[in-house]
Amino acid sequence: MTIGEVSKKFGMTADTIRYYERIGLLPYVPRQKNGIRDFDEEACKWVSFVKCMRNAGVQIEALIEYVTLMKNDDDPQRRREILVQQRVKLLDKLEQLQSTIERLNFKIDHYDEMIMNAKKN
């Protein structure tokens, strides 16, 4: 697949994909003889993984460390630790989001009551 096709498939800009490759987050992007990127299934899996992690708020630095260790088939314990640390951060974020949703629901319910009471009067 060309970078344009991958861009459309994953809803990312080509510039973002190039950036991720340049900083080492996409370690396996094959190229044609003329140098044009030719994303295969493995490269697309990496794009999908990085997009998922970034959408969840995982820091680029953590991803770079993880991918570097992965490329070198190095230190599975450390790779696991990175993932566990990111999961803890995401769970904290989820808790904060849930609290915010509850607060919004309370406020919305309050306004619904005010509107209903105003209509009755």
MOGI-V843712 format. One record per helix or strand of 3 or more residues. SS is the DSSP state (@ for helix, = for strand). FROM is the first residue (numbers start at 1). LEN is the number of residues. If there is no record, write none. Layout:
# MOGI-V843712
SS_FROM_LEN + SS_FROM_LEN
This chain:
# MOGI-V843712
@_3_8 + @_14_9 + @_41_15 + @_60_12 + @_76_45
